[in-house]
Amino acid sequence: MNSEFTIAVHSLVLLAYRPDHMATSDMIAHNVCTHPARVRKVMALLRKHGYVAAKEGTGGGFLLHCDPSQVTLAEMYRLTSMGSVKPGWCSGDVEQDCMIACNMAVVMDDIFAGAEKQLIEYFGQWTIRDVLERLRREQEKKR
C-alpha cells in the first residue's frame, strides 16, 4: 500500500468533518503532516473521480463532493493503491529447468492477488463516515 491511500482517506475524513468549509491544500497538508504538493496530487485524483470539488484562486480550496457514508476505503484503495500489495520483485529464471525458479513468480502472484482481494473486501466494510465516527469516539475517550 502506498501513502496516497492514507492521504486520500485522511483528506476525505477531514473534509467530512468540515462539510460546509473549504480546505486549502496547505491546511490539509498540515493536518496530514505531509507536503502540500503531495496533497494536491491526491486531491487532483479525488477531484477527477468526483469525490471532491475545487475552487481555484484566492479563497479557494477543496470541498467534499460525495456522501461520506457511501465512500468505502476499498474505493480509495482501488483508486490509489491497486496492485501495491505485490512487491516489485523477480524470482528465478523461467528458462531454467527448475520447478521452483520456473513457477515461483506465478504462484506468488496468485498469493498476492488473493491477499489484495481480502484486503479490498475488508476495506469495503469501512466508509469515510465510519472512520470519522471512530475518530469522534476516540476523542470522547480522552475527555
C-alpha positions in Angstrom: 0.0 0.0 0.0 1.2 3.5 -0.6 0.9 6.8 1.2 -1.6 8.1 -1.4 -4.2 5.9 0.2 -3.6 7.3 3.6 -3.6 10.9 2.3 -6.8 10.3 0.4 -8.7 8.8 3.4 -7.3 11.4 5.8 -8.3 14.2 3.4 -11.8 12.9 2.9 -12.4 12.4 6.6 -11.1 15.9 7.3 -13.5 17.4 4.7 -16.4 15.2 6.0 -15.6 16.7 9.5 -15.9 20.2 8.0 -18.7 19.7 5.4 -19.5 23.4 5.0 -16.0 24.6 4.9 -13.4 24.8 2.2 -9.9 23.5 3.0 -6.8 24.5 1.2 -4.1 22.1 0.2 -1.8 23.8 2.8 -4.4 23.2 5.5 -4.9 19.6 4.6 -1.1 19.1 4.3 -0.6 20.5 7.8 -3.3 18.1 9.1 -1.9 15.1 7.3 1.7 16.1 8.1 2.9 16.0 4.6 3.9 18.4 1.8 1.1 20.4 0.1 2.3 19.2 -3.3 1.6 15.6 -2.3 -1.8 16.6 -1.1 -2.5 18.5 -4.4 -1.6 15.4 -6.4 -4.0 13.2 -4.4 -6.7 15.8 -4.3 -6.5 16.2 -8.1 -7.2 12.4 -8.4 -10.1 12.7 -5.9 -11.4 15.6 -7.9 -11.1 13.8 -11.2 -13.2 10.9 -9.8 -15.8 13.2 -8.3 -15.0 12.8 -4.6 -14.1 16.5 -4.1 -14.8 19.8 -5.8 -12.3 22.5 -6.0 -12.3 26.3 -6.3 -9.1 27.9 -7.6 -7.6 31.2 -6.7 -7.7 33.3 -3.6 -10.2 31.9 -1.1 -10.2 28.7 -2.9 -9.7 25.1 -1.7 -11.4 21.8 -1.7 -14.9 20.7 -0.6 -16.4 17.3 -0.1 -18.4 16.4 -3.2 -19.7 12.9 -2.1 -21.6 11.3 0.7 -19.1 10.0 3.2 -21.4 7.2 4.2 -21.3 5.9 0.7 -17.5 6.1 0.0 -15.6 3.0 1.1 -12.0 2.6 1.9 -12.0 -0.1 -0.8 -12.8 2.6 -3.3 -9.9 4.7 -2.1 -7.6 1.6 -2.2 -8.6 0.8 -5.7 -8.1 4.4 -6.8 -4.7 5.0 -5.2 -3.0 1.7 -4.5 -4.4 -1.2 -6.6 -1.6 -3.7 -7.2 0.6 -2.4 -4.4 0.4 -5.5 -2.3 2.5 -7.3 -4.8 6.2 -6.4 -4.4 8.3 -5.4 -7.3 10.5 -8.5 -7.3 11.7 -11.1 -9.8 12.2 -14.6 -8.7 14.2 -17.1 -10.7 14.7 -17.6 -14.4 11.8 -19.1 -16.3 14.2 -20.5 -18.8 15.8 -22.7 -16.1 14.8 -26.3 -15.9 13.9 -26.0 -12.2 10.4 -26.5 -10.7 11.0 -23.7 -8.1 12.5 -21.0 -10.3 10.2 -21.6 -13.2 7.0 -21.4 -11.1 7.7 -19.1 -8.2 6.5 -15.9 -9.8 3.2 -17.3 -10.9 2.5 -18.9 -7.6 3.5 -15.8 -5.6 1.5 -13.5 -7.9 -1.6 -15.6 -7.2 -0.9 -15.5 -3.4 -0.5 -11.7 -3.5 -3.7 -11.3 -5.7 -5.6 -13.3 -3.0 -4.2 -11.1 -0.2 -5.2 -8.0 -2.1 -8.7 -9.3 -2.7 -9.1 -10.0 1.0 -7.8 -6.5 1.8 -10.3 -4.9 -0.5 -13.1 -6.9 1.0 -12.1 -5.8 4.4 -11.8 -2.1 3.3 -15.2 -2.4 1.7 -16.7 -2.7 5.2 -15.5 0.7 6.2 -16.7 4.1 4.9 -15.3 7.6 5.3 -18.2 8.2 7.7 -17.2 5.2 9.8 -13.7 6.5 10.1 -14.9 9.9 11.2 -17.3 8.3 13.8 -14.5 6.2 15.1 -12.3 9.3 15.5 -15.0 11.0 17.4 -15.3 8.1 19.8 -11.5 8.2 20.3 -11.8 11.9 21.1 -14.6 11.2 23.6 -12.5 8.7 25.4 -9.9 11.4 26.0 -12.3 13.8 27.7 
